[in-house]
Amino acid sequence: MAQDPMEVGEMQEQEVREVSDTSRSRWLDAAKRVLAGERDNLLCPEHGDDNLLVQWIPFESETGGEYWLHCPCCGAQNFILKRMNEGENGALVKDV
């Protein structure tokens, strides 16, 4: 018995949402690990096909920067914004 095309479309949309939510959750987990100081053995949140490369990119204004997380195998990437905190004497310090 053939399914109604509308039902098939709704099922496919639900599957895409579930995959997206899972992928997002894995990216957030990787971001938390990077902000906690981890840089090694971070599997790609998209496909798990390689370890992520992590690069710090400072802002020119010295108020922070971004971590660039990218997979050398599949090309998946994401960025984590990181602001500097004011330390003693108003000096900016990077939290790691």
Beta strands, then each sheet from edge to edge (+ up, - down):
strand 1: 53-58
strand 2: 64-70
strand 3: 77-83
strand 4: 85-86
strand 5: 92-93
sheet 1: 1+ 2- 3+
sheet 2: 4+ 5-
end
